[in-house]
Amino acid sequence: MDAEKKNYYEVLEIPTNASPQEIESAYVRARNAYSGDSVALYSLMTKDECDAVLGQIEEAYSVIGFPEKRREYDRLRGFNHSGFSQNYSAPAQHGSSSISSFESRPKDSVQYDDFGSNLIEAKVSKITAQKKFGLDYEENAEFDRAIAECTEFSGSFLKKIREYKNVTIERMAEMTRISKTHITALENEDLPKLPADVYVRGYVYQYAKVLKLNPDAVAASFLLYFKKLKNQK
């Protein structure tokens, strides 16, 4: 494997002398970062790209997560350097939720001749994703309550939430991949500049996700409001 290629330890973002507990924790963190509705999925990577990264994560853990296979892997890759004592002992306890996907997997399911296979590079790290999609704003309990109690999300109210959470139109456009023109039209309820209802719903769904709102509830509410506006024209 070339120096530029990731190895199994790099896939899980841990040192080669990591303890079994650290390996397990890293595996859980990595899976959570690229699974379900995690921050890394906010228009940052496609589903296929996330699935490819998850495949790397599972492959890495299925080898270095088992003491015998890890020992042989380290020997083949030359990771048994002098200067530290590698701990190959299995953790005293395993969380059932963290490694359930491996409990039924044969321990010899990964062949050692696969160790040199090229691993697909993730476009961004979890830290980059968290920085990119994190929100930094001063909380206002009264306005948070108004958001929680809102039953009709209008364009103007969505704009207030965006500004309250310190998300510029430029940043919103970058995170959602919605044009600034459409975001502005959405907030200003400029119907002629907006596309068909199905696209509007998708826009609001992504918009709400960025603002850490309930995307299904906000999108459904806005669409009803949107249709009411159209009927008034």
N, C-alpha and C positions, 0 to 999 in steps of 0.2 A: 504494500500500500504506500503510495507516495506521501511525502510529508504534508502536502496540501489537502489530502483526503482525510475526512474525519474518521476516527476510530470509534469503537464502541463507548469508550469513556468520554470522548468529546461529544458524542451524540447525546449522552445524558448530562453533559456539562459537569463532570466530576473528575478529580485527579485519579491517577492509576492506583494510588494507595488508599482509595476510599474504603470505608468500612461497609459491611453488608447493610447496616442500617442506613448509611448515607446513600448507597446505591438504590435501595428500595424507595427512600424519600425522593430521590432525584427522578426515579421512574414515575412516581405518582404525580410530581409537579409537572414533568414533561407531558404526560398524557393529558392532564387537566388543561394545559396551555393550548393544546391543539385538538381538543375534543369538544363536541357539543357546541355550546353558544359562547365559547370563551372569547377573550379579547382578541386573540389572534385571528379570529374569523371575520372581524368587522371589515369586510371588503379588502382585507390585506392580502389574503391568499385564497386561491380557489379551493374547493372541496377536494379536488384531486391532489393538489399540492399538500394540503393538510394530511390527507390519507397517506401520502408518500412519506411524510415526516413521521406519522404514527407508526408506519411500517418499520422505519429505522429504529424507533424507540423500542418497539416490541422485540425486534431482532436483537438489539443490544442487550436488553434485559434478559432475554431468554438464554443468553450466554453468560454474561458476567453476573447475572443474578443467581447462578447456581455454582457453588464452590468448586466442584470438580471441573466443570466446563470453563470456569473462569481461570483456574490454575493452568489448564492446558492452553487456553487462549493467550494468557500472559506469556507463557513459555514460547509459543509460536511467534508472538509479536515482539518478544524481547523486552517485556515490561518488568521483569524481575530484576530491577537494578539494585546494586548494593547501596546501602545507605538507609534503607527502611525495611521493616518487616511486614510483609503483606499478610493481611488477616483474611483468611478464606473461610472462616467459620460462618455458618448460617446464622441469621438473627434468631434470638430466643423465641420470638413470636412474630408472625406475619399478620398484618391486617388483612382480613378476608376480602375487603373491597379493593385493596391495592394490587393484589397479584392474582385475583380470581381467574383472570384470563390465561394464566400459566399453570394453574393447578391440574388441568386436564391435558396439558400439552406434554407429549413424550419428551424426556430430557435429552434425547439424542436427535430431536427434530431439526436442529441447526447443524449443518455439516461444517467441519473445520475448513474445508476447501472454499467455503463461502466467505471466510474472514477477509480475503483480499478484495472482495467485490466493492465496486464504487458505490459510495453512499451519496444520495442526492442532497445537495446543500439546501438548507432552509433559506428562504429569501430574507428572513429577519429573525432575530433571536426573540425569546420571550420578553426580555428586558426592553428591547426596542419597541415591541408591540405595546407593552404596558405604558411606556412613555408616550407613545404616539396617541393612544386612546384614553389616557388618564385625564380626569377633569380636576382642575385646580380653581376653586372658587370659595368665597366666604358664604357659609350656609346661613340661610334666613328661615327660621322655623315657621314663621307666618306664611311665607311664600311656598315653602315646601308643603305645608298643609293645604294651601290652595291648589297646588298641583295634584296632591293625593285625592282631593275631593272633587276635582274637575270631572264633569261628565260630558262636556262638549269642547273638544280641542279645536280651536280656530287657528287660522294662520297667524293672527296677531298674538295669540297666547303662546304659540310655539316659539315665535320670535322672542317674546319676553323670557321664556325659559332658556333659550339659547344664549341670550345676552346675560342672563343671571348666572349661567354656568360658564361664562367667559369663553365661549366658542365663537370665533369669528366666522363669517360666511366663507372666507377662504379656507379655513380649517375644516369646516363642515363639508365643503365641496371635496376637499382632499380625502376625508375619511369615508364619505358615502359614495364618491365618484358620481355625484349629481352635479350638474353644471350650476354655476353661481346664478345664472339667469333663471333657472327653474327654482332654485332655492328662494330667490328673491320673489319670484312670482307666487310661490307657495305661501310665503309669509304675508305678502301683500294681497293675497286672494285675487290675483290678477288672472281670472279664468281664461281669457283668450290666449294667454301665453303658456298655459299648462296643457299637457298631453291628455290622452284618454284616462278614464277613471282607474283602470288597472295599473297604469304607470304611476299615477298620483298616489295610489295606496302603497306601492312599493317605495316611492320616495319618502313618504311619511314614516313607513316602517323603519327604513334605514336611519332617518333623521332621529326618530325616537330612541333607537338603539344607541346611537352616539351619545345622547343626553341621559342615558341610563334610565329611561322610562320603560313602561310596559309597551313594547312595540305593537303587539296584537290589539290591545285595548285602544291605544292612541290612534292607530291606523283605522280601525273600525269606526271610532268616534269621528275622526276627521272626515272620513268618506261620507258619512251621513250628513255632516255639516256641509261638505262640498256639494253634495247633490241638492241640498236645500238651497244653497246659493244659486245653483244653476237654474233651479225651478223658479227663482224669483226674478230672473233676467227676462 
